[in-house]
Amino acid sequence: MSAVPEFDELIHAPTRLSIVALLAATEWADFTFTRDSLGMSDSALSKQIATLEQAGYVSVRKTGAGRSRRTHLRLSATGRRAFRAHAAALRQIIAAADAADAAAR
Amino acid sequence: MDTDDARAGMAGIEAAQGQAVREAASWRWPRWYLAATAALMLGTAIAMDVGQDPALLILAYCCSVSLLQIPLTARMRVRLHRSRVTFGVNWPLAALLVAVAGVYVLARVALDAAGAPAPSTLAGLLMAGAYAAGLPLAQRMTARRLVAAS
């Protein structure tokens, strides 16, 4: 099902876009995996996750205790819809530019 | 927003999603899980020879395999979205389970017909061996298909 294109300023910031894109490919991802994959520090990722959580795009679940403590990040249904719409908006912009280039040649 | 910005955004999306897919594709079932599952198969097969209720044993086997998922999930760093884990990607694992069940049934029928002692135990040994031998291959095939599909 294709999403209705809708640009999302909150998601489009490069770091947040990478976080949301990674989470969109998953049911959930571990905090440390997300941090390592995106080359971020704990504090930088925590800050961005807090912003996304406030917007209702991401949910955070902590499990275990002590050394086995894990933090799972999950994209909410709202976040998934917003990401699909944002990605569709980006594709639309690129397609329009490509069409204009082709017409100019 | 300009086109370059949009292209950079799409490239960022693909790169981030590629990381998740590569992580999932590199996941291998730990040896303890393989050993525990094979042991459950064999244990169930032996119990059938001893004369336990097959329905109860199958129930106990299914519950035990489900319980094994708990420590298994705790070791995973990422679980891919269901839209990426399609039958087209996962069929080698499904085929392995069907093949393993087939090994048990055929071996059991053949051993019963031959009048072998403890036919279920022997068939269970073959089944557990087939599972242990086939799982790494099925995993590799699944991983290749996962990466190719992304």
gemmi code that builds the backbone of each chain (N, CA, C; Angstrom):
import gemmi

chains = {
    "A": [
        ("MET", (0.848, -1.187, 0.000), (0.000, 0.000, 0.000), (0.885, 1.239, 0.000)),
        ("SER", (0.649, 2.177, -0.963), (1.493, 3.366, -1.011), (0.911, 4.455, -0.109)),
        ("ALA", (1.822, 5.201, 0.539), (1.383, 6.227, 1.484), (1.140, 7.541, 0.750)),
        ("VAL", (0.283, 8.370, 1.338), (0.058, 9.711, 0.787), (1.284, 10.557, 1.162)),
        ("PRO", (1.940, 11.168, 0.155), (3.158, 11.929, 0.460), (2.887, 13.089, 1.416)),
        ("GLU", (3.679, 13.154, 2.470), (3.532, 14.269, 3.407), (4.875, 14.506, 4.081)),
        ("PHE", (5.439, 15.669, 3.800), (6.742, 16.001, 4.359), (6.618, 16.206, 5.865)),
        ("ASP", (7.576, 15.637, 6.628), (7.536, 15.740, 8.088), (8.838, 16.377, 8.569)),
        ("GLU", (8.743, 17.594, 9.051), (9.933, 18.340, 9.490), (10.655, 17.629, 10.633)),
        ("LEU", (9.878, 17.034, 11.519), (10.492, 16.380, 12.683), (11.356, 15.198, 12.258)),
        ("ILE", (10.856, 14.437, 11.315), (11.587, 13.254, 10.854), (12.751, 13.638, 9.954)),
        ("HIS", (12.627, 14.724, 9.214), (13.601, 14.969, 8.156), (15.013, 15.328, 8.635)),
        ("ALA", (15.159, 15.772, 9.867), (16.516, 16.036, 10.379), (17.340, 14.765, 10.172)),
        ("PRO", (18.548, 14.869, 9.582), (19.287, 13.666, 9.150), (19.417, 12.575, 10.210)),
        ("THR", (19.746, 12.957, 11.425), (19.934, 11.940, 12.466), (18.617, 11.237, 12.778)),
        ("ARG", (17.563, 12.033, 12.931), (16.264, 11.427, 13.250), (15.749, 10.595, 12.079)),
        ("LEU", (16.032, 11.046, 10.849), (15.594, 10.275, 9.677), (16.259, 8.892, 9.679)),
        ("SER", (17.558, 8.879, 10.011), (18.269, 7.587, 10.063), (17.689, 6.687, 11.144)),
        ("ILE", (17.394, 7.261, 12.309), (16.837, 6.454, 13.407), (15.483, 5.874, 12.998)),
        ("VAL", (14.624, 6.736, 12.482), (13.277, 6.295, 12.111), (13.339, 5.284, 10.965)),
        ("ALA", (14.228, 5.519, 9.998), (14.356, 4.595, 8.863), (14.807, 3.223, 9.345)),
        ("LEU", (15.789, 3.210, 10.241), (16.273, 1.927, 10.771), (15.149, 1.211, 11.521)),
        ("LEU", (14.436, 1.957, 12.364), (13.357, 1.331, 13.142), (12.207, 0.885, 12.241)),
        ("ALA", (12.011, 1.601, 11.117), (10.920, 1.228, 10.204), (11.173, -0.134, 9.566)),
        ("ALA", (12.442, -0.528, 9.473), (12.765, -1.841, 8.894), (12.604, -2.956, 9.920)),
        ("THR", (12.333, -2.588, 11.162), (12.321, -3.588, 12.233), (11.003, -3.598, 13.012)),
        ("GLU", (10.793, -4.709, 13.735), (9.725, -4.723, 14.752), (10.236, -3.955, 15.958)),
        ("TRP", (11.495, -4.224, 16.322), (12.175, -3.487, 17.374), (13.677, -3.606, 17.150)),
        ("ALA", (14.405, -2.652, 17.707), (15.865, -2.715, 17.637), (16.417, -2.355, 19.005)),
        ("ASP", (17.523, -2.999, 19.342), (18.187, -2.744, 20.596), (18.830, -1.350, 20.564)),
        ("PHE", (18.834, -0.675, 21.699), (19.407, 0.672, 21.773), (20.871, 0.663, 21.335)),
        ("THR", (21.645, -0.302, 21.838), (23.083, -0.316, 21.521), (23.327, -0.601, 20.038)),
        ("PHE", (22.481, -1.469, 19.463), (22.620, -1.739, 18.023), (22.340, -0.464, 17.223)),
        ("THR", (21.286, 0.248, 17.593), (20.929, 1.487, 16.889), (22.068, 2.504, 17.022)),
        ("ARG", (22.571, 2.633, 18.239), (23.668, 3.570, 18.497), (24.896, 3.219, 17.645)),
        ("ASP", (25.283, 1.949, 17.664), (26.483, 1.533, 16.918), (26.268, 1.655, 15.413)),
        ("SER", (25.089, 1.281, 14.942), (24.816, 1.315, 13.500), (24.873, 2.731, 12.956)),
        ("LEU", (24.401, 3.682, 13.751), (24.322, 5.055, 13.273), (25.528, 5.885, 13.729)),
        ("GLY", (26.453, 5.245, 14.434), (27.676, 5.943, 14.859), (27.394, 7.121, 15.782)),
        ("MET", (26.489, 6.898, 16.721), (26.128, 7.984, 17.635), (26.597, 7.667, 19.052)),
        ("SER", (26.593, 8.697, 19.895), (26.893, 8.470, 21.311), (25.585, 8.141, 22.026)),
        ("ASP", (25.726, 7.571, 23.236), (24.532, 7.259, 24.041), (23.664, 8.497, 24.239)),
        ("SER", (24.323, 9.592, 24.614), (23.559, 10.799, 24.961), (22.875, 11.402, 23.737)),
        ("ALA", (23.579, 11.385, 22.597), (22.985, 11.948, 21.372), (21.764, 11.127, 20.943)),
        ("LEU", (21.898, 9.791, 21.016), (20.769, 8.950, 20.621), (19.612, 9.121, 21.613)),
        ("SER", (19.941, 9.159, 22.900), (18.892, 9.329, 23.919), (18.103, 10.612, 23.679)),
        ("LYS", (18.832, 11.665, 23.332), (18.175, 12.966, 23.114), (17.201, 12.883, 21.923)),
        ("GLN", (17.666, 12.266, 20.848), (16.806, 12.166, 19.654), (15.613, 11.229, 19.917)),
        ("ILE", (15.876, 10.167, 20.663), (14.785, 9.234, 20.985), (13.734, 9.932, 21.858)),
        ("ALA", (14.203, 10.767, 22.783), (13.256, 11.495, 23.640), (12.361, 12.403, 22.796)),
        ("THR", (12.948, 13.059, 21.806), (12.164, 13.928, 20.915), (11.128, 13.110, 20.144)),
        ("LEU", (11.581, 11.976, 19.601), (10.664, 11.121, 18.825), (9.590, 10.498, 19.721)),
        ("GLU", (9.964, 10.194, 20.949), (9.012, 9.613, 21.901), (7.932, 10.640, 22.261)),
        ("GLN", (8.376, 11.878, 22.451), (7.421, 12.958, 22.775), (6.409, 13.164, 21.657)),
        ("ALA", (6.895, 12.974, 20.417), (6.008, 13.147, 19.258), (5.111, 11.929, 19.051)),
        ("GLY", (5.352, 10.874, 19.835), (4.542, 9.654, 19.714), (5.000, 8.759, 18.574)),
        ("TYR", (6.208, 8.986, 18.083), (6.714, 8.199, 16.955), (7.456, 6.939, 17.399)),
        ("VAL", (8.026, 6.983, 18.580), (8.847, 5.862, 19.044), (8.434, 5.490, 20.465)),
        ("SER", (8.443, 4.181, 20.753), (8.227, 3.767, 22.141), (9.485, 3.056, 22.630)),
        ("VAL", (9.739, 3.197, 23.914), (10.952, 2.643, 24.520), (10.530, 1.637, 25.584)),
        ("ARG", (11.155, 0.449, 25.536), (10.830, -0.572, 26.541), (12.126, -1.106, 27.137)),
        ("LYS", (12.189, -1.054, 28.442), (13.388, -1.559, 29.125), (13.075, -2.927, 29.723)),
        ("THR", (13.994, -3.861, 29.534), (13.802, -5.206, 30.098), (15.049, -5.614, 30.869)),
        ("GLY", (14.896, -6.613, 31.751), (16.024, -7.148, 32.497), (16.514, -6.186, 33.561)),
        ("ALA", (17.580, -6.607, 34.218), (18.157, -5.776, 35.277), (19.654, -6.007, 35.317)),
        ("GLY", (20.376, -5.059, 35.881), (21.825, -5.187, 36.022), (22.508, -5.256, 34.665)),
        ("ARG", (23.418, -6.227, 34.521), (24.194, -6.318, 33.279), (23.350, -6.794, 32.101)),
        ("SER", (22.258, -7.471, 32.398), (21.415, -7.971, 31.292), (20.316, -6.972, 30.930)),
        ("ARG", (20.417, -5.757, 31.431), (19.406, -4.747, 31.144), (19.461, -4.373, 29.657)),
        ("ARG", (18.318, -4.361, 29.010), (18.263, -4.039, 27.591), (17.199, -2.973, 27.355)),
        ("THR", (17.447, -2.151, 26.347), (16.459, -1.145, 25.965), (16.061, -1.393, 24.521)),
        ("HIS", (14.769, -1.636, 24.310), (14.255, -1.880, 22.954), (13.549, -0.636, 22.439)),
        ("LEU", (13.851, -0.287, 21.213), (13.210, 0.860, 20.569), (12.251, 0.324, 19.507)),
        ("ARG", (11.077, 0.916, 19.459), (10.070, 0.437, 18.503), (9.371, 1.639, 17.884)),
        ("LEU", (9.177, 1.588, 16.591), (8.432, 2.650, 15.910), (6.940, 2.415, 16.137)),
        ("SER", (6.239, 3.451, 16.579), (4.791, 3.302, 16.821), (4.053, 3.302, 15.474)),
        ("ALA", (2.778, 2.990, 15.533), (1.970, 3.013, 14.297), (1.957, 4.427, 13.711)),
        ("THR", (1.890, 5.430, 14.587), (1.917, 6.828, 14.129), (3.255, 7.129, 13.458)),
        ("GLY", (4.328, 6.687, 14.096), (5.662, 6.911, 13.545), (5.848, 6.220, 12.205)),
        ("ARG", (5.301, 4.996, 12.092), (5.429, 4.241, 10.841), (4.672, 4.952, 9.715)),
        ("ARG", (3.479, 5.441, 10.043), (2.685, 6.170, 9.033), (3.420, 7.442, 8.614)),
        ("ALA", (3.951, 8.166, 9.595), (4.657, 9.426, 9.297), (5.895, 9.150, 8.447)),
        ("PHE", (6.600, 8.066, 8.754), (7.796, 7.732, 7.976), (7.438, 7.384, 6.536)),
        ("ARG", (6.402, 6.570, 6.372), (5.993, 6.184, 5.007), (5.593, 7.417, 4.203)),
        ("ALA", (4.840, 8.310, 4.853), (4.390, 9.522, 4.159), (5.586, 10.409, 3.816)),
        ("HIS", (6.547, 10.485, 4.722), (7.730, 11.314, 4.483), (8.586, 10.732, 3.352)),
        ("ALA", (8.783, 9.419, 3.396), (9.569, 8.775, 2.332), (8.869, 8.958, 0.983)),
        ("ALA", (7.542, 8.873, 0.991), (6.783, 9.077, -0.256), (6.972, 10.509, -0.761)),
        ("ALA", (7.020, 11.466, 0.166), (7.224, 12.869, -0.220), (8.608, 13.057, -0.846)),
        ("LEU", (9.623, 12.405, -0.260), (10.981, 12.492, -0.819), (11.024, 11.877, -2.223)),
        ("ARG", (10.388, 10.728, -2.373), (10.368, 10.072, -3.687), (9.653, 10.949, -4.716)),
        ("GLN", (8.605, 11.618, -4.264), (7.842, 12.481, -5.166), (8.715, 13.655, -5.646)),
        ("ILE", (9.464, 14.231, -4.724), (10.348, 15.354, -5.083), (11.394, 14.899, -6.113)),
        ("ILE", (11.982, 13.725, -5.839), (13.020, 13.197, -6.737), (12.416, 12.869, -8.111)),
        ("ALA", (11.245, 12.262, -8.112), (10.592, 11.893, -9.373), (10.256, 13.148, -10.193)),
        ("ALA", (9.788, 14.180, -9.508), (9.446, 15.426, -10.209), (10.695, 16.057, -10.819)),
        ("ALA", (11.799, 16.022, -10.059), (13.055, 16.595, -10.565), (13.576, 15.792, -11.755)),
        ("ASP", (13.482, 14.462, -11.662), (13.939, 13.598, -12.760), (13.091, 13.830, -14.018)),
        ("ALA", (11.787, 13.996, -13.806), (10.882, 14.233, -14.945), (11.215, 15.577, -15.611)),
        ("ALA", (11.519, 16.583, -14.786), (11.863, 17.904, -15.319), (13.180, 17.835, -16.098)),
        ("ASP", (14.154, 17.080, -15.566), (15.447, 16.896, -16.254), (15.248, 16.223, -17.610)),
        ("ALA", (14.417, 15.178, -17.601), (14.176, 14.421, -18.840), (13.498, 15.310, -19.887)),
        ("ALA", (12.581, 16.150, -19.434), (11.866, 17.032, -20.362), (12.794, 18.095, -20.935)),
        ("ALA", (13.777, 18.540, -20.144), (14.707, 19.598, -20.572), (15.698, 19.077, -21.602)),
        ("ARG", (15.959, 17.751, -21.630), (16.950, 17.190, -22.565), (16.409, 17.086, -23.987)),
    ],
    "B": [
        ("MET", (12.482, 22.594, 0.246), (13.515, 21.559, 0.199), (13.932, 21.325, -1.242)),
        ("ASP", (15.235, 21.140, -1.494), (15.664, 20.923, -2.875), (15.857, 19.429, -3.152)),
        ("THR", (16.118, 19.153, -4.423), (16.210, 17.752, -4.845), (17.388, 17.040, -4.189)),
        ("ASP", (18.517, 17.753, -4.061), (19.699, 17.123, -3.444), (19.395, 16.700, -2.016)),
        ("ASP", (18.655, 17.545, -1.320), (18.269, 17.241, 0.055), (17.403, 15.971, 0.089)),
        ("ALA", (16.478, 15.893, -0.861), (15.590, 14.716, -0.933), (16.402, 13.465, -1.269)),
        ("ARG", (17.359, 13.598, -2.198), (18.197, 12.432, -2.568), (19.039, 11.991, -1.371)),
        ("ALA", (19.581, 12.980, -0.652), (20.388, 12.643, 0.535), (19.507, 11.940, 1.571)),
        ("GLY", (18.282, 12.405, 1.710), (17.354, 11.770, 2.652), (17.078, 10.328, 2.280)),
        ("MET", (16.829, 10.072, 0.992), (16.552, 8.700, 0.545), (17.787, 7.811, 0.721)),
        ("ALA", (18.969, 8.402, 0.442), (20.206, 7.622, 0.624), (20.379, 7.266, 2.103)),
        ("GLY", (20.063, 8.201, 2.987), (20.148, 7.947, 4.432), (19.194, 6.852, 4.860)),
        ("ILE", (18.000, 6.871, 4.291), (17.001, 5.843, 4.615), (17.510, 4.465, 4.200)),
        ("GLU", (18.021, 4.388, 2.959), (18.487, 3.085, 2.459), (19.670, 2.568, 3.276)),
        ("ALA", (20.574, 3.489, 3.642), (21.750, 3.075, 4.421), (21.326, 2.548, 5.789)),
        ("ALA", (20.431, 3.260, 6.448), (20.004, 2.846, 7.800), (19.255, 1.522, 7.745)),
        ("GLN", (18.397, 1.367, 6.738), (17.634, 0.120, 6.644), (18.544, -1.046, 6.256)),
        ("GLY", (19.563, -0.739, 5.462), (20.535, -1.773, 5.101), (21.267, -2.307, 6.322)),
        ("GLN", (21.546, -1.437, 7.282), (22.217, -1.863, 8.523), (21.356, -2.888, 9.265)),
        ("ALA", (20.053, -2.589, 9.353), (19.144, -3.501, 10.069), (19.068, -4.849, 9.363)),
        ("VAL", (18.988, -4.803, 8.037), (18.875, -6.059, 7.276), (20.166, -6.871, 7.403)),
        ("ARG", (21.316, -6.213, 7.322), (22.600, -6.935, 7.444), (22.740, -7.572, 8.835)),
        ("GLU", (22.308, -6.833, 9.854), (22.382, -7.389, 11.207), (21.503, -8.647, 11.311)),
        ("ALA", (20.281, -8.544, 10.783), (19.369, -9.695, 10.843), (19.924, -10.864, 10.029)),
        ("ALA", (20.531, -10.551, 8.881), (21.065, -11.615, 8.022), (22.281, -12.284, 8.657)),
        ("SER", (22.992, -11.555, 9.507), (24.194, -12.135, 10.116), (23.854, -12.938, 11.386)),
        ("TRP", (22.587, -12.867, 11.794), (22.168, -13.604, 13.001), (22.246, -15.105, 12.771)),
        ("ARG", (22.844, -15.792, 13.718), (22.890, -17.259, 13.662), (22.329, -17.810, 14.959)),
        ("TRP", (21.527, -18.866, 14.850), (21.014, -19.475, 16.066), (22.216, -19.971, 16.876)),
        ("PRO", (22.240, -19.673, 18.169), (23.370, -20.134, 18.984), (23.386, -21.660, 19.105)),
        ("ARG", (24.577, -22.196, 19.406), (24.709, -23.662, 19.478), (23.842, -24.264, 20.568)),
        ("TRP", (23.699, -23.540, 21.694), (22.874, -24.090, 22.776), (21.428, -24.270, 22.318)),
        ("TYR", (20.961, -23.380, 21.422), (19.577, -23.478, 20.953), (19.430, -24.703, 20.043)),
        ("LEU", (20.421, -24.844, 19.161), (20.411, -25.998, 18.253), (20.462, -27.300, 19.062)),
        ("ALA", (21.370, -27.333, 20.063), (21.529, -28.536, 20.884), (20.254, -28.815, 21.686)),
        ("ALA", (19.664, -27.757, 22.241), (18.453, -27.940, 23.059), (17.291, -28.439, 22.205)),
        ("THR", (17.155, -27.895, 21.001), (16.058, -28.321, 20.130), (16.252, -29.776, 19.692)),
        ("ALA", (17.496, -30.117, 19.323), (17.782, -31.500, 18.924), (17.539, -32.451, 20.095)),
        ("ALA", (17.919, -32.020, 21.306), (17.717, -32.856, 22.491), (16.221, -33.045, 22.765)),
        ("LEU", (15.449, -31.994, 22.551), (13.991, -32.107, 22.740), (13.386, -33.093, 21.745)),
        ("MET", (13.868, -33.029, 20.494), (13.372, -33.958, 19.469), (13.675, -35.398, 19.882)),
        ("LEU", (14.917, -35.605, 20.298), (15.342, -36.954, 20.660), (14.608, -37.436, 21.915)),
        ("GLY", (14.509, -36.540, 22.899), (13.830, -36.898, 24.154), (12.380, -37.290, 23.904)),
        ("THR", (11.708, -36.542, 23.040), (10.307, -36.843, 22.719), (10.208, -38.198, 22.024)),
        ("ALA", (11.141, -38.440, 21.111), (11.133, -39.713, 20.375), (11.374, -40.888, 21.316)),
        ("ILE", (12.298, -40.723, 22.246), (12.589, -41.800, 23.212), (11.357, -42.066, 24.084)),
        ("ALA", (10.718, -40.973, 24.534), (9.541, -41.120, 25.407), (8.415, -41.857, 24.685)),
        ("MET", (8.344, -41.707, 23.366), (7.301, -42.430, 22.612), (7.559, -43.930, 22.644)),
        ("ASP", (8.835, -44.312, 22.615), (9.168, -45.739, 22.714), (8.831, -46.282, 24.090)),
        ("VAL", (8.966, -45.417, 25.098), (8.704, -45.843, 26.474), (7.203, -46.004, 26.697)),
        ("GLY", (6.408, -45.426, 25.787), (4.974, -45.645, 25.857), (4.169, -44.499, 26.412)),
        ("GLN", (4.765, -43.305, 26.439), (4.018, -42.142, 26.925), (2.957, -41.739, 25.897)),
        ("ASP", (1.980, -40.948, 26.361), (0.899, -40.474, 25.492), (1.480, -39.523, 24.430)),
        ("PRO", (1.405, -39.884, 23.134), (2.012, -39.046, 22.080), (1.472, -37.605, 22.072)),
        ("ALA", (0.155, -37.459, 22.307), (-0.429, -36.106, 22.279), (0.193, -35.243, 23.373)),
        ("LEU", (0.384, -35.844, 24.552), (0.983, -35.112, 25.680), (2.434, -34.747, 25.363)),
        ("LEU", (3.137, -35.678, 24.729), (4.545, -35.430, 24.390), (4.682, -34.313, 23.356)),
        ("ILE", (3.791, -34.329, 22.377), (3.839, -33.286, 21.345), (3.549, -31.924, 21.974)),
        ("LEU", (2.589, -31.915, 22.905), (2.264, -30.670, 23.609), (3.478, -30.188, 24.413)),
        ("ALA", (4.120, -31.116, 25.125), (5.294, -30.754, 25.933), (6.422, -30.253, 25.034)),
        ("TYR", (6.586, -30.890, 23.866), (7.628, -30.471, 22.925), (7.365, -29.038, 22.431)),
        ("CYS", (6.120, -28.779, 22.026), (5.776, -27.446, 21.493), (5.963, -26.370, 22.566)),
        ("CYS", (5.552, -26.666, 23.795), (5.707, -25.693, 24.894), (7.197, -25.436, 25.162)),
        ("SER", (7.988, -26.505, 25.152), (9.429, -26.350, 25.434), (10.108, -25.529, 24.350)),
        ("VAL", (9.767, -25.785, 23.094), (10.364, -25.021, 21.992), (9.967, -23.541, 22.111)),
        ("SER", (8.714, -23.299, 22.504), (8.269, -21.909, 22.686), (9.048, -21.237, 23.812)),
        ("LEU", (9.282, -21.979, 24.894), (10.035, -21.407, 26.022), (11.467, -21.070, 25.623)),
        ("LEU", (12.022, -21.866, 24.713), (13.395, -21.596, 24.261), (13.500, -20.254, 23.536)),
        ("GLN", (12.359, -19.779, 23.025), (12.378, -18.504, 22.296), (12.706, -17.329, 23.225)),
        ("ILE", (12.421, -17.487, 24.520), (12.614, -16.360, 25.449), (14.102, -15.990, 25.567)),
        ("PRO", (14.979, -16.941, 25.949), (16.400, -16.572, 25.989), (16.972, -16.267, 24.600)),
        ("LEU", (16.367, -16.880, 23.577), (16.851, -16.629, 22.214), (16.600, -15.162, 21.828)),
        ("THR", (15.397, -14.689, 22.087), (15.047, -13.297, 21.752), (15.900, -12.322, 22.547)),
        ("ALA", (16.232, -12.694, 23.785), (17.043, -11.811, 24.627), (18.435, -11.594, 24.050)),
        ("ARG", (18.889, -12.511, 23.206), (20.224, -12.369, 22.604), (20.201, -11.584, 21.300)),
        ("MET", (19.018, -11.372, 20.758), (18.928, -10.694, 19.459), (19.065, -9.185, 19.626)),
        ("ARG", (19.661, -8.539, 18.643), (19.811, -7.081, 18.709), (18.759, -6.374, 17.865)),
        ("VAL", (18.167, -7.118, 16.961), (17.160, -6.508, 16.100), (16.204, -7.586, 15.597)),
        ("ARG", (14.940, -7.230, 15.484), (13.996, -8.169, 14.843), (13.369, -7.423, 13.677)),
        ("LEU", (13.524, -7.982, 12.494), (13.028, -7.288, 11.296), (11.507, -7.201, 11.279)),
        ("HIS", (11.009, -6.178, 10.627), (9.566, -5.987, 10.488), (8.985, -7.133, 9.661)),
        ("ARG", (7.753, -7.513, 9.984), (7.142, -8.686, 9.319), (7.055, -8.525, 7.804)),
        ("SER", (7.009, -7.283, 7.327), (6.917, -7.072, 5.883), (8.188, -7.538, 5.167)),
        ("ARG", (9.282, -7.659, 5.909), (10.545, -8.105, 5.302), (10.797, -9.586, 5.499)),
        ("VAL", (10.089, -10.187, 6.449), (10.316, -11.608, 6.728), (9.173, -12.394, 6.095)),
        ("THR", (9.170, -12.429, 4.788), (8.086, -13.074, 4.050), (8.387, -14.564, 3.863)),
        ("PHE", (7.403, -15.299, 3.370), (7.631, -16.722, 3.092), (8.705, -16.880, 2.012)),
        ("GLY", (8.733, -15.939, 1.061), (9.737, -15.982, 0.003), (11.153, -15.919, 0.542)),
        ("VAL", (11.319, -15.275, 1.689), (12.633, -15.186, 2.328), (12.877, -16.396, 3.229)),
        ("ASN", (11.835, -16.783, 3.947), (11.990, -17.775, 5.025), (11.727, -19.216, 4.614)),
        ("TRP", (11.411, -19.458, 3.352), (11.003, -20.827, 2.999), (12.073, -21.890, 3.282)),
        ("PRO", (13.384, -21.582, 3.221), (14.333, -22.660, 3.534), (14.171, -23.200, 4.954)),
        ("LEU", (13.841, -22.316, 5.902), (13.646, -22.781, 7.278), (12.366, -23.613, 7.390)),
        ("ALA", (11.333, -23.174, 6.679), (10.086, -23.942, 6.683), (10.321, -25.314, 6.042)),
        ("ALA", (11.075, -25.322, 4.947), (11.359, -26.586, 4.253), (12.170, -27.513, 5.149)),
        ("LEU", (13.065, -26.941, 5.946), (13.865, -27.765, 6.853), (12.961, -28.487, 7.857)),
        ("LEU", (12.014, -27.743, 8.428), (11.125, -28.352, 9.430), (10.269, -29.459, 8.820)),
        ("VAL", (9.795, -29.217, 7.597), (8.993, -30.245, 6.910), (9.869, -31.473, 6.618)),
        ("ALA", (11.097, -31.211, 6.164), (12.009, -32.313, 5.836), (12.360, -33.126, 7.078)),
        ("VAL", (12.585, -32.423, 8.186), (12.941, -33.096, 9.437), (11.784, -33.985, 9.912)),
        ("ALA", (10.564, -33.452, 9.815), (9.387, -34.258, 10.190), (9.270, -35.465, 9.258)),
        ("GLY", (9.551, -35.239, 7.972), (9.500, -36.322, 6.985), (10.514, -37.410, 7.295)),
        ("VAL", (11.690, -37.013, 7.719), (12.738, -37.986, 8.078), (12.242, -38.890, 9.204)),
        ("TYR", (11.618, -38.272, 10.213), (11.135, -39.067, 11.359), (10.049, -40.047, 10.911)),
        ("VAL", (9.077, -39.536, 10.185), (7.936, -40.381, 9.799), (8.400, -41.549, 8.927)),
        ("LEU", (9.216, -41.252, 7.915), (9.673, -42.311, 7.004), (10.553, -43.328, 7.736)),
        ("ALA", (11.455, -42.821, 8.584), (12.346, -43.728, 9.319), (11.534, -44.591, 10.279)),
        ("ARG", (10.562, -43.976, 10.921), (9.736, -44.707, 11.888), (8.940, -45.813, 11.187)),
        ("VAL", (8.359, -45.487, 10.058), (7.574, -46.482, 9.302), (8.485, -47.629, 8.859)),
        ("ALA", (9.668, -47.268, 8.340), (10.602, -48.294, 7.851), (11.095, -49.169, 8.999)),
        ("LEU", (11.423, -48.558, 10.121), (11.943, -49.316, 11.266), (10.864, -50.199, 11.892)),
        ("ASP", (9.626, -49.646, 11.944), (8.502, -50.456, 12.450), (8.300, -51.692, 11.576)),
        ("ALA", (8.339, -51.455, 10.256), (8.120, -52.552, 9.309), (9.223, -53.603, 9.418)),
        ("ALA", (10.438, -53.130, 9.713), (11.572, -54.057, 9.812), (11.625, -54.734, 11.177)),
        ("GLY", (10.752, -54.313, 12.076), (10.720, -54.912, 13.417), (11.906, -54.522, 14.275)),
        ("ALA", (12.457, -53.335, 14.021), (13.638, -52.888, 14.774), (13.253, -52.554, 16.221)),
        ("PRO", (14.173, -52.789, 17.163), (13.879, -52.393, 18.543), (13.972, -50.874, 18.671)),
        ("ALA", (13.157, -50.278, 19.521), (13.131, -48.837, 19.782), (13.095, -48.023, 18.482)),
        ("PRO", (12.086, -48.253, 17.647), (12.055, -47.556, 16.348), (11.945, -46.039, 16.471)),
        ("SER", (11.200, -45.584, 17.469), (11.045, -44.132, 17.619), (12.367, -43.474, 18.022)),
        ("THR", (13.118, -44.151, 18.886), (14.416, -43.597, 19.318), (15.368, -43.477, 18.128)),
        ("LEU", (15.424, -44.532, 17.320), (16.317, -44.500, 16.158), (15.863, -43.437, 15.145)),
        ("ALA", (14.554, -43.371, 14.929), (14.034, -42.351, 14.008), (14.287, -40.949, 14.565)),
        ("GLY", (14.179, -40.809, 15.896), (14.451, -39.526, 16.545), (15.903, -39.108, 16.387)),
        ("LEU", (16.797, -40.099, 16.461), (18.228, -39.802, 16.253), (18.458, -39.249, 14.851)),
        ("LEU", (17.837, -39.906, 13.870), (17.961, -39.442, 12.479), (17.370, -38.042, 12.320)),
        ("MET", (16.215, -37.827, 12.963), (15.545, -36.527, 12.864), (16.424, -35.432, 13.478)),
        ("ALA", (16.940, -35.675, 14.673), (17.773, -34.664, 15.335), (19.040, -34.400, 14.521)),
        ("GLY", (19.608, -35.455, 13.949), (20.809, -35.297, 13.112), (20.512, -34.483, 11.865)),
        ("ALA", (19.366, -34.767, 11.247), (18.977, -34.018, 10.039), (18.776, -32.544, 10.370)),
        ("TYR", (18.187, -32.288, 11.527), (17.952, -30.903, 11.947), (19.284, -30.179, 12.178)),
        ("ALA", (20.181, -30.834, 12.921), (21.476, -30.209, 13.231), (22.293, -29.968, 11.962)),
        ("ALA", (22.200, -30.899, 11.019), (22.963, -30.757, 9.774), (22.329, -29.722, 8.850)),
        ("GLY", (21.008, -29.658, 8.861), (20.320, -28.787, 7.900), (20.175, -27.343, 8.335)),
        ("LEU", (20.185, -27.092, 9.646), (19.926, -25.729, 10.113), (20.941, -24.694, 9.593)),
        ("PRO", (22.257, -24.984, 9.665), (23.207, -23.976, 9.149), (22.975, -23.656, 7.667)),
        ("LEU", (22.669, -24.675, 6.879), (22.422, -24.465, 5.446), (21.151, -23.621, 5.248)),
        ("ALA", (20.096, -23.975, 5.981), (18.837, -23.221, 5.860), (19.037, -21.763, 6.278)),
        ("GLN", (19.843, -21.563, 7.313), (20.133, -20.193, 7.767), (20.872, -19.396, 6.700)),
        ("ARG", (21.858, -20.033, 6.098), (22.632, -19.335, 5.048), (21.727, -18.967, 3.881)),
        ("MET", (20.865, -19.904, 3.496), (19.946, -19.637, 2.368), (18.992, -18.496, 2.708)),
        ("THR", (18.484, -18.517, 3.930), (17.553, -17.455, 4.356), (18.257, -16.100, 4.367)),
        ("ALA", (19.485, -16.079, 4.890), (20.234, -14.817, 4.969), (20.479, -14.245, 3.578)),
        ("ARG", (20.857, -15.123, 2.640), (21.090, -14.662, 1.253), (19.822, -14.057, 0.663)),
        ("ARG", (18.704, -14.716, 0.898), (17.435, -14.238, 0.333), (17.006, -12.934, 0.979)),
        ("LEU", (17.310, -12.800, 2.266), (16.955, -11.569, 2.987), (17.721, -10.377, 2.426)),
        ("VAL", (19.015, -10.571, 2.217), (19.842, -9.476, 1.693), (19.427, -9.157, 0.248)),
        ("ALA", (19.174, -10.210, -0.525), (18.790, -9.996, -1.940), (17.448, -9.271, -2.043)),
        ("ALA", (16.551, -9.535, -1.094), (15.205, -8.935, -1.154), (15.195, -7.483, -0.701)),
        ("SER", (16.255, -7.043, -0.030), (16.221, -5.670, 0.524), (16.730, -4.657, -0.487)),
    ],
}
model = gemmi.Model(1)
for chain_id, residues in chains.items():
    chain = gemmi.Chain(chain_id)
    for i, (resn, *xyz) in enumerate(residues, 1):
        res = gemmi.Residue()
        res.name, res.seqid = resn, gemmi.SeqId(i, " ")
        for name, pos in zip(("N", "CA", "C"), xyz):
            atom = gemmi.Atom()
            atom.name, atom.element = name, gemmi.Element(name[0])
            atom.pos, atom.b_iso = gemmi.Position(*pos), 0.0
            res.add_atom(atom)
        chain.add_residue(res)
    model.add_chain(chain)
structure = gemmi.Structure()
structure.add_model(model)
structure.setup_entities()
